[in-house]
Amino acid sequence: MTLDALLAEHAELEARLADPSVHADQAGARKLGKRYAELTPIVKTARELEQAKSDLETARELAAEDAVFAEEAEELAKAVPALESKLTELLLPRDPHDSADVVLEIKSGEGGEESALFAGDLLRMYLRYAERHGWKAEVLDGTDSDLGGYKDVTVAIKSRADTPDGVWSRLKYEGGVHRVQRVPVTESQGRIHTSAAGVLVFPELDEVEVEIDENDLRVDVFRSSGKGGQSVNTTDSAVRITHLPTGIVVSCQNERSQLQNKARAMQVLQARLTALAEEKQQQEASDARRSQIRTVDRSERVRTYNFPESRISDHRVGYKAHNLDQVLDGDLDALLDALAAADRAERLAGG
């Protein structure tokens, strides 16, 4: 969408959210609020850029008369490119699931009890991160290990309605194998062991809503026929609808009028397209699961947690820090910011 279209959408959402009747549907209002919050940084930056350009023009006109305006023009000349760069980043195509909540699974792998204990540490890390951001986290299922860890555990994490980004926008980078290096509680000789746990993250998607574009339809009308092919009426009341993008064909001739047959055929078409979209959604989730983690072993690692050196290393972006205790206590923002920045840089380079 163009910037003007986004500005217009933001204004429309602002008006709709100001209508008390909209909030009768809490789920719908939450969805509108999310989109409004998502567009607000774009609108704010666009307005700041417009104002900065106007101020720069004025300052340059007055610079010859007053040194103060010359200094202001110099500062604004730096601010305008920075705002333009910021707006360009904000206008990059977004991940369509960025506003979604997530379901996160943690599975122990090689390492037996030590791996299960590490899975428990990862769960606590994500729960503490959710708490820091005011998100709601709920453990849905889990299999305990003998020493108090988890063989596997599933947690749902939901963001606040007033935030522009959902949980997925932050935690989508967590999928993969996480490796730990430390002396296990079961180790009597004090030797450092390496074990691993797998993390899988999925966006919690809304119910599939399929919009049908009339331009994608071919509607044919014909006379209804009964047993043996005989015509049962003398008007073209039967309807056949072909959805051109998918090739799905739906016919209806049981209703009394062409209008009723078309309405019924559209209902059937809507149901079939919804089923098709849900099937595609499930396939994408399955593909995402396979891409995040093939086997929970040490060779597929995305991150290493080294206890002797108090080091956290993300191997995808070369991130390293020596604040392991804080990270495991939910202080993940610096690490996730580095991953998000690398993602933005890659998309900017590709665009």
Summary of the structure (lengths in Angstrom):
residues: 351
radius of gyration: 27.9
end to end distance: 15.0
largest distance: 95.3
contacts: 1026
relative contact order: 0.10
helix: 50%
strand: 22%
